[in-house]
Amino acid sequence: MREYEVKRKTKETEIEVKLNLDGKLSNSISTGIGFFDHMLNSFAVHSGFGLDLKCKGDLNVDTHHTVEDVGIVLGTAFGKLTENKEGLARFGNFTVPMDESLASCSVDISGRPYLVFNAEFTSDKVGDFETQMVEEFFYAFAMNARLTLHINLLYGSNDHHKIEAIFKAFAHALKHAVIIKNEKNILSTKGSL
């Protein structure tokens, strides 16, 4: 079973994450940031992953430490689960419409962390979630999962829809990338990653 648990405690956040790539968890998410919980739940549902996540952060400061640290811990769990790349499809690409918005995500579970993030938002916040934290979350995830991640918001006008389309495209791209093929080989001309 592809499941991993991470606990991380700093002066700014205390986080527990349990991630199951085969959907064998109940999807219980609590960060104290309502819109972020909504996005993480969308991620879990659309990826088909099981996700139990609890975070207590210094929200009296702002949302930065909570969102970034959740990206770090969730990325770490994903990275551990995909560390042995034998049989993985490795690549995933998906485009999601959300009403007037359209977002695309491409991923390579390569062991080479990189983020390309092309999205702009017009509002400072959606609910209690600061929109500039979208890129911070994906940067933290990509660096700690050690994957290459390209996110492109093609268009949209409603920031809620734009961000949700991004999270859903990300979920579906990862879902495709972690499919186990009937091969013991690593999908690489080098023979290893």
Buried (B, 14 or more C-beta within 10 A) or exposed (E): EBBBEBEBEEEBBBBBBBBBBBBEBEBEBEBBBEBBBBBBBBBBBBBBBBBBBBBBBBBEEEBBBBBBBBBBBBBBBBBBBBEEBEBBBBBBBBBBBBEEBBBBBBBBBBBEBBBEBEBEBEEEBBEEBBBEBBBBBBBBBBBBBBBBBBBBBBEBEBBBBBBBBBBBBBBBBBBBBBEEEEEEEBBEEEEEB
